[in-house]
Amino acid sequence: YSKFRPTYPNQIYEEILSYIHQYAKKSSWNLAVDVACGPGLCTQPLGKYFKQVIGLDYSHAQITEAKIINQTHNVQFQTGSAYELPCDDNSVDLVTC
């Protein structure tokens, strides 16, 4: 799956951050959560912008693959559901899906 799935250009992440800066007026970003992250191909680039990133997927196989290919120290992967994010209320700066 991860071998043939296309990745996104850096410009898309810059656009997301630009949008957040425009509306949230915050200079530092602590936590992003990528729901349905699959093997983490879109999760890892968020590590450049956030202090911590959590990739969350319902599939144990996808999370196993994500952990194998992860090269970003501040990105973690967990099996879980979008209905129960592993975060405290009001602690997440960005949720992607």
Number of C-alpha atoms within 10 A of each C-alpha: 9 14 7 6 9 10 10 11 10 10 9 10 16 13 11 13 15 12 12 16 14 10 8 10 9 10 8 11 16 14 21 23 26 22 21 21 25 24 27 27 19 19 27 24 19 26 20 13 16 17 15 18 27 25 28 29 24 16 16 14 12 22 24 15 16 25 17 11 14 17 12 15 11 16 24 20 25 19 17 18 14 14 7 7 15 14 11 7 7 6 10 16 15 17 13 14 13
